[in-house]
Amino acid sequence: MAIGPWQIAIILVIAVLVFGGRGKISSIMGDFGKGITSFKKGLKEGAEDVKDAAEEALDVTPPRDKETLSRDKKD
């Protein structure tokens, strides 16, 4: 089984990440964590927007009947 060019490229990328400098892995993982946090925040905000829109769509004031209207006019 021969090692192809893609396998060599992957090994080189991993080697650069591990040995490429001080704090490379921690900075990459920090960016990854920030991305996940941002994604979760976006999902939460999107769910709140959908909930608000659904509540607005379902918020229908009942029609007032004639008796209620006549009582309001007297007051």
Secondary structure, DSSP 8 states (H G I E B T S, - for coil): ----HHHHHHHHHHHHHHHSSTTHHHHHHHHHHHHHHHHHHHHHHHHHHHHHHHHHHH-------HHHHHHHHH-
